[in-house]
Amino acid sequence: HTKLDDFPENFLWGAASAAYQIEGGWKEDGKGSSIWDTFSKIPGKTYKGTNGNVAVDHYHRYKEDVKLMADMGLRAYRFSVAWSRILPNGSGEINDKGLQFYENLIDELRKYNIEPVLTLYHWDIPQALQDAYQGWESRQAIDDFNEYARVLFKRFKNKVKYWVTFNEQNVFTALGYRWEAHPPNIANVKKMFEANHIINLANAKAIQSFRELVPNGRIGPSFGYGPIYPFDSNPNHVLAALNGEEFQNHWWMDVYIHGKYPKVIWKQLERLGVTPTIESGDMELLQSVKPDFLGVNYYHGGTVRANKIEFPLKDEEQQLDKDFEATDPYLMEPKEEQAQSPEVPMFTNVSNPYLEKTDWGWEIDPIGMRIALRRLQSRYDLPMMITENGLGAFDELTENREIEDQYRIDYLREHLVEIQKAITDGVDVIGYCAWSFTDLLSWLNGYRKRYGFVYIDRDDENEKSLERIPKKSYYWYKNIIKTNGKSL
Ligand code: BG6
C-alpha cells in the first residue's frame, strides 16, 4: 500500500475540555450561573443528579493540570471560557476575576509553549439571559454574545491565536430545543430552527468583530460532524443518505462557509412550516464572513435508509433498527407519531451492521474519520483542526493505582492512522485535540463515562481525593507526540 505522508512538522498535537465539565468553582470569584448550573439540578435530568459544582476542580488545580500537559509534551490545549465568569449577568458588568482566571491559565500554557485554543461557547449561556429573554430564542443574544466575545478578543488577542466560536451547534440546538435532553429543555422543532438561525447570526457577528480586533488570529466553529452512509446500494437508500448528509451536516456548514442554507432542506422545512424567520440584512451578515479553519468534532457517523413509513424494514432488518433505538443517545429519528418531523420522509437512522459499539452504544468507525475529512475538504476546502475525538469508557483503577486503558489507545491510534491517510490523500489537517485531557463530567452520563488521558479520583457520589493519575494512554500519546506520529 501507499507509503503514508508524515504529519506536518508543526502539527498541533492536543487535547480538549470544556469549562462546565472540568472547572467546578461554580460560584467562585463572582461567577454567575449558567443554564447548565440550573438544569443539572432538576431531579432526573442527569445521571444520578451529577453536576459541575466541583467537577474535577480544574479551577483550583489548573497549574497541576497544565504541568501534566507539559510533561506529556502537548502542543495545543483546547478549553472553553464560561461566559458567566466573564459577564455574570450575561452582559454589562465585567468580572475581572473571571478574566484573570483565564489569563492565568493561558499564561501557564504559554510558559510551556502549549498553544491555547479558546472556545467561546461550549453550551453554557448565562442563566440571566435565559431568564431575561429566553436566551438563544431572542435576537438580543446576538449582541450580548458579541459583547462577550469582544471582551475576550481585546484581552487575549496577543496571547491566543486559535479561537473557536460555537461548539457543536448542531448538537446543542437539537438536544436543547428538540429532544428536551439539555437546557433549555424544550421539544419544539420550530423553536429549534429559530434559535439555530439566531446562533448563526451570532457566529457571523462575532467573526466580524474578530476581524476588526484580532487581525492575525484564526477563528472557526467546531462542528459535530458525522458522515452519513446509505444502508446499501439501493438507490432509495442512497438518496436517503444524501438527504441525511444535507439535513445533519450541510444545514450548518453551508451557512458557516458559504453564508447560505442548502435549498433542499430549506424547501423541506417550508413544507413543514418550520423555516426560521429571515429578517432583512440577515443573509448579508451571514455572507460577510468566512472562518479561517473548520473545527471538526468526530465521534461517529450515521447510517440511513429510505424512511420506514414508505419503505418498511424487511424482517431480517428489524434488529438493526432496534439496536439503534436502544442505544444511541443522540437519536435523531422521529417516532411514528412525530411523522411531521422534518426528517420524514427524508431518511431513517439505523445501526451499521459493520461497526462495533462503545459501552455507551456509539459506533466505532475510524475510517469514517477519513471519509469525514475527505468530504469536508472537497466541499469546503478549508484547513481543518480535529477539535474532539475520543472514547468514553469505564476505566478501572488497579491495586497499583494504574489504568490499563489499552482500548483507548487502540481507538485513538486507529483514528490517527486514518487522519494520516487523509493527509496523504491531500487533506489539510492542522491539528488533533483528543477528547479529553483529564476525565470530566460527561453532561448526562456523570463521571463514570471517562474520556481522559489522566484519571481523576472521583466518582458520581463522591469527590474523593480528586487526585490526577496519568493512564497508560497518557504515556502512549506522549510518545506519539515526541515522534510526531511516526510511532503510531
Ligand atoms: C461532544 C461534546 O458532543 O461530545 C463534549 O462537545 C462531550 O462536550 C463529548 O463531552 C462526548 O459526549 P458525552 O455525552 O459522552 O460526554
Residues whose N, C-alpha, C, O or C-beta is under 5 A from the ligand:
A	BS01	BG6	A18 E168 G392 S442 W443
